[in-house]
Amino acid sequence: MAKKVESGHLAQASATTHLDDETLNLGQGLNASIPPSQVKRTASSSPHHDDESIGNSFFDGSYFLSDSNGVFHSKATGSNHHLLSYSIPKWSILFNATLIALDVVMTLLATAIVLFFDKAAFQNLQGQSTDSSRLSEFLLLICIAWIASLASQHIYHRHAMGEGYELYSKILNATLVDFVIICMFSYIFKLDIPRSLTILIPLCSCVLELFERWIMRRSLHRHRRAATYMYDTVIVGSPEGIHKVIAQLKENPGMGYKPVAVCPVVSVSKPSGDLNSSEAQQLVSVPFSSTCPEEKGLIVMSMDSHLPKKAKELGAQAILIADVMSRYSETMRTFSLAVESMGIELAFMANVADIASSQLHLRSNPSMPMLTARLPQYSTLTRVLKRVFDIIGSTIAIVISSPVMAYVAIRVKAQDGGPAMYSQQRIGLYGKPFTLYKFRSMLVNADKYDEKVAEETGNFHGILFKAEDDPRITKFGHFIRKTSLDEFPQFFNVFKGDMSLVGPRPQQQYEVDQYGSLYSARLLVKPGITGPWQISGRNALSQEESEQLDISYVENWSFTGDLAILLKTVMAVFRGTGV
């Protein structure tokens, strides 16, 4: 079968790649240059169909590294407490903390200046109270309103200080927001604040803020010219694209990216391949040779499903795509989810742009147009809130349902003398195994007959396998399944941190082994007790529809969406349709 090498964004076989058949080992020897773990799965998002694609599609269904015996180690797997593991350097935290402190000082200084010249307003604030409480409350309001208005304009974003005129535009917009907030609070709480203060304080704060940010921006750029206050970055792309980006970053230190590793790849496809195709793009790692002092000492990483995890362990805070990856391809879509779920920023040159489901931000540097992608649901704050929600929800559920669980355990045990609880190893966040708990609703050792039951019932023994009228289910098991009582012990899994209240259902290793490139993205979130599949038809859905529901959940997660799923789950339980 004819194949060609596509380098960068040119989508054509180019002599400038300096690659030959011996380097790529194309043709008969191509798969020999790719680890077996990367070629054993298909490149399609529908793993149950045959696929004759060559190369790899980035994901092989696993996210964590393991040793030769397949054992996961603590460094690779991490802990359940991954919420605060975002790749934020200490200097960035201290720098932003300094900015917030200075912002408070600027608005307090602005207030002092205005009150000094407006004696009537100052007397109005003090004249109606025997103490200084009213003035203190006013100053507190001013500080909160100013910080909130700046935050609403994303001025504390990691790249805001590196921007040009847009930074000052955000300050002007924040001034208007500050005015609205002060007026709103004055009206709602009847604070009787002089009108002159609601106008003059935001304006004066704006002037001082502009000066403060100008000083701090000059300080930041001075540090970056000295190669400090930078974000360690892994650059992905063709060798030529990587060389070009490194040269541009050297000329534009204000961008804040410091290359620490590279991942040189080329795209391998059939002659009719389209770079903007929605299919999984075939990427192959290639050699990389340094051409300048800045490139010496850079770590060369391979393109595989462990790249985001390796980058995180390396301490990288960003992954920058130079070229090669097709902007609409399934590979780019999956790659963006994997990178951002690790807390690593995804940046890419403007010619690669457009990531599905992400918020895009154009960094206004005319000599180096670049965009950054952001999935709000993967921020540290939202993860912490989701974890807190899980802990509170599971605790309440355990306390309320404990009498019911005790009754079910006694009934299951009395039914046939077997164990009341059923435990099974499932695959959780990032492919990490964990033990799932359920009340036993089937005969003892029923899971050993999965393949036989699938064959007898005419079902495919694969992802989302669940046979109707399964003969292994006991009489009481039918009842606890219909009412979802068998799932109640999983509240302990949620409390431990192995699972979440809402998310894709956890699956077994043989099911994970059949994941395609896109469907493996479900491993980027914790599995849940209930999820979109359970409330949308379950077995009535085709495998393709079920997979799409899970991927849509990963890409579009929100608190309101979780609440809606929980409410629908409760309704399904009361209707007796189960979850």
KELUMMAR-136999 format. One line per field, with one value per residue (C-alpha): residue in three letters; chain; x, y, z negated. Coordinates in nm, 2 decimals. Last residue first. Layout:
% KELUMMAR-136999
res <- c(ala; ...)
chain <- c(A; ...)
px <- c(X; ...)
py <- c(Y; ...)
pz <- c(Z; ...)
This chain:
% KELUMMAR-136999
res <- c(val; gly; thr; gly; arg; phe; val; ala; met; val; thr; lys; leu; leu; ile; ala; leu; asp; gly; thr; phe; ser; trp; asn; glu; val; tyr; ser; ile; asp; leu; gln; glu; ser; glu; glu; gln; ser; leu; ala; asn; arg; gly; ser; ile; gln; trp; pro; gly; thr; ile; gly; pro; lys; val; leu; leu; arg; ala; ser; tyr; leu; ser; gly; tyr; gln; asp; val; glu; tyr; gln; gln; gln; pro; arg; pro; gly; val; leu; ser; met; asp; gly; lys; phe; val; asn; phe; phe; gln; pro; phe; glu; asp; leu; ser; thr; lys; arg; ile; phe; his; gly; phe; lys; thr; ile; arg; pro; asp; asp; glu; ala; lys; phe; leu; ile; gly; his; phe; asn; gly; thr; glu; glu; ala; val; lys; glu; asp; tyr; lys; asp; ala; asn; val; leu; met; ser; arg; phe; lys; tyr; leu; thr; phe; pro; lys; gly; tyr; leu; gly; ile; arg; gln; gln; ser; tyr; met; ala; pro; gly; gly; asp; gln; ala; lys; val; arg; ile; ala; val; tyr; ala; met; val; pro; ser; ser; ile; val; ile; ala; ile; thr; ser; gly; ile; ile; asp; phe; val; arg; lys; leu; val; arg; thr; leu; thr; ser; tyr; gln; pro; leu; arg; ala; thr; leu; met; pro; met; ser; pro; asn; ser; arg; leu; his; leu; gln; ser; ser; ala; ile; asp; ala; val; asn; ala; met; phe; ala; leu; glu; ile; gly; met; ser; glu; val; ala; leu; ser; phe; thr; arg; met; thr; glu; ser; tyr; arg; ser; met; val; asp; ala; ile; leu; ile; ala; gln; ala; gly; leu; glu; lys; ala; lys; lys; pro; leu; his; ser; asp; met; ser; met; val; ile; leu; gly; lys; glu; glu; pro; cys; thr; ser; ser; phe; pro; val; ser; val; leu; gln; gln; ala; glu; ser; ser; asn; leu; asp; gly; ser; pro; lys; ser; val; ser; val; val; pro; cys; val; ala; val; pro; lys; tyr; gly; met; gly; pro; asn; glu; lys; leu; gln; ala; ile; val; lys; his; ile; gly; glu; pro; ser; gly; val; ile; val; thr; asp; tyr; met; tyr; thr; ala; ala; arg; arg; his; arg; his; leu; ser; arg; arg; met; ile; trp; arg; glu; phe; leu; glu; leu; val; cys; ser; cys; leu; pro; ile; leu; ile; thr; leu; ser; arg; pro; ile; asp; leu; lys; phe; ile; tyr; ser; phe; met; cys; ile; ile; val; phe; asp; val; leu; thr; ala; asn; leu; ile; lys; ser; tyr; leu; glu; tyr; gly; glu; gly; met; ala; his; arg; his; tyr; ile; his; gln; ser; ala; leu; ser; ala; ile; trp; ala; ile; cys; ile; leu; leu; leu; phe; glu; ser; leu; arg; ser; ser; asp; thr; ser; gln; gly; gln; leu; asn; gln; phe; ala; ala; lys; asp; phe; phe; leu; val; ile; ala; thr; ala; leu; leu; thr; met; val; val; asp; leu; ala; ile; leu; thr; ala; asn; phe; leu; ile; ser; trp; lys; pro; ile; ser; tyr; ser; leu; leu; his; his; asn; ser; gly; thr; ala; lys; ser; his; phe; val; gly; asn; ser; asp; ser; leu; phe; tyr; ser; gly; asp; phe; phe; ser; asn; gly; ile; ser; glu; asp; asp; his; his; pro; ser; ser; ser; ala; thr; arg; lys; val; gln; ser; pro; pro; ile; ser; ala; asn; leu; gly; gln; gly; leu; asn; leu; thr; glu; asp; asp; leu; his; thr; thr; ala; ser; ala; gln; ala; leu; his; gly; ser; glu; val; lys; lys; ala; met)
chain <- c(A; A; A; A; A; A; A; A; A; A; A; A; A; A; A; A; A; A; A; A; A; A; A; A; A; A; A; A; A; A; A; A; A; A; A; A; A; A; A; A; A; A; A; A; A; A; A; A; A; A; A; A; A; A; A; A; A; A; A; A; A; A; A; A; A; A; A; A; A; A; A; A; A; A; A; A; A; A; A; A; A; A; A; A; A; A; A; A; A; A; A; A; A; A; A; A; A; A; A; A; A; A; A; A; A; A; A; A; A; A; A; A; A; A; A; A; A; A; A; A; A; A; A; A; A; A; A; A; A; A; A; A; A; A; A; A; A; A; A; A; A; A; A; A; A; A; A; A; A; A; A; A; A; A; A; A; A; A; A; A; A; A; A; A; A; A; A; A; A; A; A; A; A; A; A; A; A; A; A; A; A; A; A; A; A; A; A; A; A; A; A; A; A; A; A; A; A; A; A; A; A; A; A; A; A; A; A; A; A; A; A; A; A; A; A; A; A; A; A; A; A; A; A; A; A; A; A; A; A; A; A; A; A; A; A; A; A; A; A; A; A; A; A; A; A; A; A; A; A; A; A; A; A; A; A; A; A; A; A; A; A; A; A; A; A; A; A; A; A; A; A; A; A; A; A; A; A; A; A; A; A; A; A; A; A; A; A; A; A; A; A; A; A; A; A; A; A; A; A; A; A; A; A; A; A; A; A; A; A; A; A; A; A; A; A; A; A; A; A; A; A; A; A; A; A; A; A; A; A; A; A; A; A; A; A; A; A; A; A; A; A; A; A; A; A; A; A; A; A; A; A; A; A; A; A; A; A; A; A; A; A; A; A; A; A; A; A; A; A; A; A; A; A; A; A; A; A; A; A; A; A; A; A; A; A; A; A; A; A; A; A; A; A; A; A; A; A; A; A; A; A; A; A; A; A; A; A; A; A; A; A; A; A; A; A; A; A; A; A; A; A; A; A; A; A; A; A; A; A; A; A; A; A; A; A; A; A; A; A; A; A; A; A; A; A; A; A; A; A; A; A; A; A; A; A; A; A; A; A; A; A; A; A; A; A; A; A; A; A; A; A; A; A; A; A; A; A; A; A; A; A; A; A; A; A; A; A; A; A; A; A; A; A; A; A; A; A; A; A; A; A; A; A; A; A; A; A; A; A; A; A; A; A; A; A; A; A; A; A; A; A; A; A; A; A; A; A; A; A; A; A; A; A; A; A; A; A; A; A; A; A; A; A; A; A; A; A; A; A; A; A; A; A; A; A; A; A; A; A; A; A; A; A; A; A; A; A; A; A; A; A; A; A; A; A; A; A; A; A)
px <- c(-2.91; -3.24; -3.56; -3.77; -3.94; -3.80; -3.45; -3.49; -3.61; -3.31; -3.08; -3.24; -3.17; -2.81; -2.76; -2.90; -2.67; -2.37; -2.46; -2.50; -2.16; -2.01; -1.84; -1.83; -1.53; -1.55; -1.93; -1.92; -1.67; -1.90; -2.21; -2.02; -1.91; -2.27; -2.40; -2.13; -2.20; -2.57; -2.81; -3.10; -2.86; -2.83; -3.11; -2.99; -2.98; -2.71; -2.50; -2.49; -2.34; -2.40; -2.17; -1.88; -1.55; -1.29; -1.19; -0.91; -0.99; -1.29; -1.02; -0.97; -1.27; -1.07; -0.79; -0.99; -1.05; -1.04; -0.78; -1.01; -1.27; -1.03; -0.91; -1.26; -1.48; -1.56; -1.89; -1.84; -1.89; -2.11; -2.08; -1.70; -1.47; -1.15; -1.15; -1.21; -1.55; -1.65; -1.54; -1.74; -2.04; -1.98; -2.14; -2.48; -2.46; -2.65; -2.94; -3.00; -3.38; -3.39; -3.05; -3.16; -3.47; -3.31; -3.04; -3.31; -3.40; -3.04; -2.87; -2.67; -2.94; -2.88; -3.22; -3.05; -2.67; -2.45; -2.13; -2.03; -1.70; -1.66; -1.83; -2.07; -2.41; -2.59; -2.74; -2.55; -2.22; -2.24; -2.32; -2.02; -1.79; -1.90; -1.88; -1.60; -1.79; -2.05; -1.80; -2.09; -2.43; -2.54; -2.66; -2.37; -2.37; -2.11; -1.76; -1.49; -1.12; -0.89; -0.67; -0.51; -0.59; -0.57; -0.86; -1.01; -0.98; -1.18; -1.08; -1.38; -1.54; -1.88; -2.03; -2.29; -2.06; -2.23; -2.48; -2.74; -3.00; -2.91; -2.60; -2.79; -3.07; -2.83; -2.63; -2.95; -3.07; -2.74; -2.73; -3.08; -2.98; -2.66; -2.85; -2.88; -2.52; -2.36; -2.55; -2.46; -2.09; -2.10; -2.25; -2.01; -1.71; -1.82; -1.91; -1.57; -1.41; -1.61; -1.52; -1.15; -1.16; -1.34; -1.08; -0.78; -0.90; -1.00; -1.36; -1.24; -1.09; -0.82; -0.64; -0.35; -0.29; 0.02; 0.12; 0.50; 0.62; 0.29; 0.26; -0.11; -0.17; -0.49; -0.70; -0.91; -1.17; -1.17; -1.45; -1.28; -0.93; -0.89; -0.54; -0.24; -0.15; -0.17; 0.11; 0.00; -0.03; -0.17; -0.12; -0.05; -0.29; -0.28; -0.64; -0.51; -0.27; -0.51; -0.80; -0.58; -0.43; -0.78; -0.89; -0.56; -0.57; -0.93; -0.82; -0.96; -0.63; -0.41; -0.10; 0.22; 0.30; 0.46; 0.25; 0.35; 0.32; 0.32; 0.40; 0.67; 0.80; 0.95; 0.69; 0.43; 0.59; 0.61; 0.24; 0.14; 0.36; 0.23; 0.00; 0.29; 0.51; 0.86; 1.06; 1.39; 1.53; 1.70; 2.07; 2.17; 1.88; 1.97; 2.33; 2.21; 2.14; 2.04; 1.95; 1.61; 1.52; 1.16; 0.84; 0.55; 0.20; -0.11; -0.40; -0.73; -1.01; -1.17; -0.97; -0.80; -0.47; -0.64; -0.51; -0.54; -0.18; -0.24; -0.10; 0.22; 0.25; 0.59; 0.71; 0.98; 0.89; 1.11; 1.22; 1.31; 1.20; 1.14; 0.82; 0.75; 0.63; 0.85; 1.15; 1.07; 1.38; 1.48; 1.12; 1.13; 1.45; 1.29; 0.98; 1.18; 1.39; 1.07; 0.90; 1.20; 1.21; 0.84; 0.62; 0.58; 0.76; 0.78; 0.78; 0.91; 0.73; 0.96; 1.03; 1.40; 1.59; 1.77; 1.55; 1.26; 1.36; 1.37; 1.04; 0.88; 1.02; 0.90; 0.55; 0.56; 0.63; 0.36; 0.12; 0.17; 0.13; -0.19; -0.32; -0.26; -0.46; -0.74; -0.76; -0.81; -1.10; -1.25; -1.23; -1.37; -1.70; -1.84; -1.67; -1.85; -2.18; -2.15; -2.21; -2.56; -2.49; -2.84; -2.74; -2.87; -2.81; -2.46; -2.37; -2.49; -2.31; -1.98; -2.01; -2.10; -1.80; -1.57; -1.69; -1.62; -1.27; -1.22; -1.27; -0.99; -0.76; -0.84; -0.74; -0.41; -0.33; -0.45; -0.19; 0.09; 0.06; 0.31; 0.14; -0.18; 0.00; -0.07; -0.42; -0.45; -0.60; -0.88; -1.12; -1.34; -1.03; -0.98; -1.34; -1.32; -1.00; -1.15; -1.48; -1.32; -1.09; -1.36; -1.60; -1.33; -1.27; -1.64; -1.67; -1.38; -1.53; -1.86; -1.68; -1.47; -1.66; -1.93; -2.11; -2.30; -2.02; -1.75; -1.85; -2.01; -1.71; -1.49; -1.74; -1.74; -1.36; -1.32; -0.94; -0.82; -1.10; -1.00; -0.63; -0.71; -0.93; -0.67; -0.41; -0.66; -0.71; -0.34; -0.26; -0.51; -0.37; -0.02; -0.13; -0.29; 0.02; 0.24; 0.02; 0.04; 0.43; 0.44; 0.22; 0.41; 0.74; 0.63; 0.56; 0.21; 0.18; -0.14; -0.11; -0.36; -0.65; -0.44; -0.53; -0.59; -0.23; 0.04; 0.03; 0.36; 0.56; 0.36; 0.44; 0.21; 0.31; 0.29; 0.57; 0.80; 0.74; 0.43; 0.37; 0.03; -0.21; -0.32; -0.57; -0.31; -0.33; -0.11; -0.28; 0.00; 0.15; -0.05; -0.43; -0.58; -0.87; -1.12; -1.42; -1.47; -1.23; -1.46; -1.25; -1.02; -0.64; -0.66; -0.49; -0.19; 0.02; 0.14; 0.21; 0.41; 0.66; 0.69; 1.00; 0.90; 0.56; 0.73; 0.94; 0.72; 0.67; 0.84; 1.16; 1.14; 1.52; 1.60; 1.32; 1.46; 1.41; 1.58; 1.24; 1.33; 1.27; 0.90; 0.62; 0.31; 0.07; 0.26; 0.16; 0.47; 0.59; 0.37; 0.55; 0.39; 0.23; 0.15; 0.00)
py <- c(0.31; 0.14; 0.15; 0.13; 0.47; 0.58; 0.48; 0.66; 0.98; 0.97; 0.93; 1.22; 1.44; 1.31; 1.38; 1.73; 1.80; 1.68; 1.90; 2.20; 2.13; 2.12; 1.87; 1.95; 1.76; 1.46; 1.43; 1.45; 1.16; 0.95; 1.03; 0.96; 0.61; 0.52; 0.63; 0.43; 0.12; 0.15; 0.26; 0.05; -0.11; 0.22; 0.45; 0.80; 0.81; 0.54; 0.65; 1.01; 0.91; 0.73; 0.58; 0.76; 0.71; 0.98; 1.18; 1.14; 0.77; 0.87; 1.00; 0.64; 0.68; 0.90; 0.67; 0.35; 0.15; -0.23; -0.28; -0.07; -0.34; -0.62; -0.41; -0.38; -0.08; 0.22; 0.39; 0.74; 1.02; 1.14; 1.06; 1.04; 0.74; 0.62; 0.91; 0.72; 0.89; 0.79; 0.43; 0.43; 0.55; 0.25; 0.04; 0.17; 0.02; -0.30; -0.09; 0.03; -0.03; -0.26; -0.40; -0.47; -0.64; -0.86; -0.96; -1.08; -1.34; -1.41; -1.29; -1.56; -1.62; -1.27; -1.15; -0.87; -0.90; -0.61; -0.54; -0.17; -0.24; -0.60; -0.93; -0.87; -1.00; -1.30; -1.42; -1.75; -1.59; -1.31; -1.56; -1.77; -1.47; -1.34; -1.68; -1.60; -1.29; -1.52; -1.63; -1.66; -1.62; -1.27; -0.96; -0.93; -0.59; -0.38; -0.26; -0.15; -0.21; 0.02; 0.01; 0.34; 0.40; 0.78; 0.78; 0.44; 0.09; -0.18; -0.46; -0.64; -0.67; -0.83; -0.79; -1.02; -1.33; -1.66; -1.84; -1.87; -1.61; -1.54; -1.34; -1.13; -1.07; -0.97; -0.73; -0.57; -0.50; -0.35; -0.14; 0.00; 0.09; 0.26; 0.46; 0.79; 0.79; 0.66; 0.91; 1.21; 1.11; 1.04; 1.39; 1.57; 1.40; 1.42; 1.79; 1.86; 1.67; 1.86; 2.19; 2.10; 2.00; 2.32; 2.53; 2.35; 2.41; 2.11; 2.22; 2.55; 2.37; 2.61; 2.64; 2.88; 3.06; 3.19; 3.46; 3.51; 3.84; 4.02; 3.92; 3.94; 3.61; 3.47; 3.28; 2.98; 2.82; 2.45; 2.22; 2.15; 2.29; 2.54; 2.65; 2.48; 2.80; 3.00; 2.82; 2.60; 2.62; 2.35; 2.43; 2.14; 2.05; 1.69; 1.71; 1.98; 1.75; 1.45; 1.66; 1.84; 1.51; 1.36; 1.65; 1.67; 1.30; 1.32; 1.56; 1.91; 2.09; 1.84; 1.79; 1.85; 2.20; 2.37; 2.23; 2.38; 2.18; 2.38; 2.36; 2.10; 1.95; 1.64; 1.43; 1.64; 1.59; 1.22; 1.21; 1.41; 1.19; 0.86; 0.79; 0.80; 1.05; 1.00; 1.25; 1.41; 1.60; 1.93; 1.94; 2.12; 2.30; 2.65; 2.60; 2.57; 2.29; 2.01; 1.68; 1.51; 1.15; 1.07; 0.97; 0.86; 1.02; 0.88; 1.12; 0.99; 1.08; 1.43; 1.52; 1.86; 1.71; 1.52; 1.18; 1.07; 0.95; 0.73; 0.87; 0.92; 1.24; 1.34; 1.37; 1.53; 1.56; 1.82; 1.89; 2.18; 2.47; 2.79; 2.97; 3.31; 3.49; 3.78; 3.59; 3.67; 3.63; 3.31; 3.19; 3.25; 3.04; 2.76; 2.77; 2.74; 2.45; 2.27; 2.32; 2.19; 1.88; 1.83; 1.91; 1.90; 2.14; 2.07; 2.38; 2.50; 2.82; 3.12; 3.35; 3.33; 3.32; 3.66; 3.82; 3.67; 3.85; 4.19; 4.10; 4.05; 4.38; 4.57; 4.42; 4.51; 4.88; 4.90; 4.72; 4.97; 5.27; 5.13; 5.05; 5.40; 5.55; 5.29; 5.34; 5.71; 5.64; 5.38; 5.62; 5.92; 5.77; 5.59; 5.85; 6.15; 5.98; 5.99; 5.65; 5.61; 5.24; 5.13; 4.76; 4.69; 5.04; 5.09; 4.73; 4.79; 5.13; 4.98; 4.68; 4.90; 5.13; 4.84; 4.69; 5.01; 5.02; 4.65; 4.75; 5.01; 4.75; 4.50; 4.75; 4.80; 4.43; 4.42; 4.69; 4.44; 4.09; 3.92; 4.03; 3.85; 3.53; 3.34; 3.48; 3.73; 4.00; 3.76; 4.06; 3.94; 3.91; 4.29; 4.36; 4.13; 4.28; 4.63; 4.54; 4.36; 4.65; 4.92; 4.71; 4.67; 5.05; 5.12; 4.87; 5.04; 5.39; 5.27; 5.11; 5.42; 5.50; 5.74; 5.70; 5.94; 6.19; 5.95; 5.86; 6.20; 6.38; 6.21; 6.30; 6.66; 6.67; 6.56; 6.64; 6.40; 6.16; 6.12; 6.07; 5.82; 5.62; 5.60; 5.48; 5.21; 5.12; 5.10; 4.91; 4.64; 4.61; 4.58; 4.29; 4.12; 4.17; 4.03; 3.72; 3.69; 3.69; 3.45; 3.20; 3.24; 3.20; 2.88; 2.72; 2.60; 2.25; 2.14; 1.88; 2.04; 1.81; 1.50; 1.36; 1.01; 0.95; 0.93; 0.65; 0.69; 0.79; 0.54; 0.25; 0.06; -0.30; -0.42; -0.67; -0.46; -0.15; 0.07; 0.42; 0.57; 0.69; 0.37; 0.33; 0.31; 0.68; 0.87; 0.74; 0.49; 0.38; 0.23; 0.21; -0.12; -0.09; -0.36; -0.24; -0.30; -0.02; 0.26; 0.57; 0.44; 0.41; 0.05; -0.10; -0.34; -0.08; 0.13; -0.15; -0.32; -0.04; 0.13; 0.09; -0.27; -0.13; 0.05; -0.24; -0.34; 0.01; 0.29; 0.24; 0.60; 0.65; 0.40; 0.52; 0.87; 1.18; 1.51; 1.68; 1.95; 1.70; 1.73; 1.48; 1.70; 1.83; 2.16; 2.20; 2.03; 1.72; 1.47; 1.15; 0.92; 0.58; 0.34; 0.00)
pz <- c(-3.63; -3.71; -3.52; -3.84; -3.78; -4.12; -4.01; -3.68; -3.86; -4.09; -3.79; -3.61; -3.91; -3.93; -3.55; -3.59; -3.88; -3.68; -3.39; -3.62; -3.76; -3.41; -3.18; -2.81; -2.67; -2.91; -2.89; -2.51; -2.51; -2.72; -2.51; -2.19; -2.32; -2.40; -2.06; -1.88; -2.09; -2.00; -2.27; -2.39; -2.65; -2.84; -2.72; -2.81; -3.19; -3.23; -2.94; -3.06; -3.40; -3.72; -3.98; -3.82; -3.66; -3.72; -3.42; -3.16; -3.12; -2.90; -2.65; -2.55; -2.32; -2.09; -2.01; -2.02; -2.33; -2.30; -2.58; -2.81; -2.77; -2.86; -3.16; -3.31; -3.29; -3.52; -3.42; -3.27; -3.52; -3.81; -4.18; -4.14; -4.17; -4.33; -4.57; -4.89; -4.94; -4.58; -4.63; -4.96; -4.76; -4.55; -4.81; -4.69; -4.34; -4.42; -4.54; -4.18; -4.21; -3.91; -4.00; -4.36; -4.24; -3.98; -4.23; -4.46; -4.20; -4.11; -3.79; -3.61; -3.35; -3.20; -3.07; -2.87; -2.84; -2.93; -2.73; -2.73; -2.55; -2.45; -2.45; -2.15; -2.23; -2.08; -2.41; -2.41; -2.29; -2.55; -2.82; -2.73; -2.71; -3.05; -3.23; -3.47; -3.58; -3.75; -4.02; -4.27; -4.12; -4.04; -4.22; -4.46; -4.63; -4.47; -4.54; -4.28; -4.35; -4.16; -3.85; -3.72; -3.35; -3.38; -3.62; -3.68; -3.55; -3.73; -3.96; -4.10; -4.44; -4.52; -4.87; -5.02; -5.00; -4.92; -5.15; -4.87; -4.95; -5.32; -5.22; -4.97; -5.22; -5.50; -5.27; -5.14; -5.50; -5.60; -5.28; -5.36; -5.71; -5.58; -5.31; -5.49; -5.64; -5.32; -5.09; -5.31; -5.31; -4.93; -4.86; -5.09; -4.95; -4.59; -4.61; -4.77; -4.48; -4.22; -4.39; -4.39; -4.02; -3.93; -4.12; -3.97; -3.61; -3.40; -3.35; -3.20; -2.89; -2.76; -2.44; -2.38; -2.05; -1.89; -1.64; -1.66; -1.51; -1.56; -1.93; -2.03; -2.21; -2.07; -2.33; -2.24; -2.47; -2.40; -2.27; -1.94; -1.90; -1.62; -1.53; -1.35; -1.16; -1.48; -1.64; -1.93; -2.31; -2.54; -2.91; -3.14; -3.42; -3.33; -3.20; -2.96; -2.79; -2.76; -2.63; -2.37; -2.25; -2.19; -1.97; -1.79; -1.72; -1.60; -1.33; -1.29; -1.34; -1.17; -1.37; -1.17; -1.31; -1.61; -1.89; -2.23; -2.54; -2.86; -3.23; -3.20; -3.53; -3.36; -3.54; -3.37; -3.03; -3.08; -3.17; -2.86; -2.64; -2.77; -2.48; -2.24; -2.05; -2.17; -2.38; -2.30; -2.60; -2.51; -2.60; -2.29; -2.12; -2.24; -2.12; -1.76; -1.51; -1.74; -1.57; -1.60; -1.50; -1.40; -1.59; -1.38; -1.37; -1.20; -1.22; -1.35; -1.12; -1.12; -0.81; -0.80; -0.69; -0.42; -0.32; 0.04; 0.06; -0.25; -0.57; -0.78; -0.98; -1.10; -1.46; -1.67; -2.04; -2.20; -2.56; -2.79; -2.57; -2.78; -2.70; -2.84; -2.53; -2.64; -2.53; -2.17; -1.96; -2.14; -2.12; -1.74; -1.70; -1.91; -1.69; -1.37; -1.49; -1.61; -1.27; -1.09; -1.31; -1.26; -1.56; -1.94; -2.17; -2.54; -2.75; -3.09; -3.16; -3.22; -3.52; -3.44; -3.11; -3.17; -2.90; -3.10; -3.41; -3.23; -3.07; -3.41; -3.55; -3.25; -3.31; -3.67; -3.60; -3.33; -3.56; -3.84; -3.60; -3.46; -3.80; -3.93; -3.64; -3.68; -4.06; -4.00; -3.76; -3.99; -4.28; -4.10; -3.98; -4.28; -4.51; -4.34; -4.39; -4.77; -4.92; -5.08; -5.17; -5.09; -5.07; -4.72; -4.59; -4.72; -4.62; -4.26; -4.23; -4.36; -4.12; -3.82; -3.87; -3.91; -3.59; -3.41; -3.56; -3.46; -3.10; -3.12; -3.29; -3.02; -2.75; -2.93; -2.91; -2.55; -2.46; -2.49; -2.64; -2.87; -3.18; -3.07; -3.00; -3.33; -3.37; -3.65; -3.42; -3.33; -3.28; -3.56; -3.78; -3.75; -3.84; -4.14; -4.26; -4.24; -4.40; -4.69; -4.76; -4.74; -4.95; -5.22; -5.21; -5.26; -5.55; -5.72; -5.66; -5.82; -6.11; -6.20; -6.52; -6.62; -6.29; -6.06; -6.01; -5.90; -5.55; -5.49; -5.63; -5.37; -5.09; -5.20; -5.21; -4.85; -4.79; -5.06; -5.00; -4.63; -4.72; -4.99; -4.76; -4.49; -4.75; -4.86; -4.50; -4.44; -4.76; -4.67; -4.32; -4.47; -4.69; -4.39; -4.18; -4.45; -4.48; -4.10; -4.11; -4.40; -4.23; -3.90; -4.07; -4.23; -3.89; -3.81; -3.66; -3.83; -4.10; -4.33; -4.25; -4.20; -4.55; -4.43; -4.43; -4.16; -3.91; -3.75; -4.06; -4.28; -4.04; -3.82; -3.75; -3.39; -3.43; -3.21; -3.42; -3.40; -3.26; -3.30; -3.02; -2.85; -2.56; -2.28; -2.20; -1.96; -1.64; -1.56; -1.23; -0.96; -0.92; -0.83; -1.07; -1.16; -1.35; -1.72; -1.81; -1.69; -1.76; -1.49; -1.52; -1.61; -1.91; -1.90; -1.72; -2.01; -2.26; -1.99; -1.99; -1.66; -1.44; -1.34; -1.23; -0.95; -0.82; -0.53; -0.40; -0.58; -0.78; -0.88; -0.88; -0.61; -0.39; -0.40; -0.61; -0.55; -0.61; -0.35; -0.07; -0.12; -0.09; -0.11; -0.37; -0.41; -0.77; -0.91; -0.73; -0.55; -0.47; -0.20; -0.18; 0.10; 0.00)
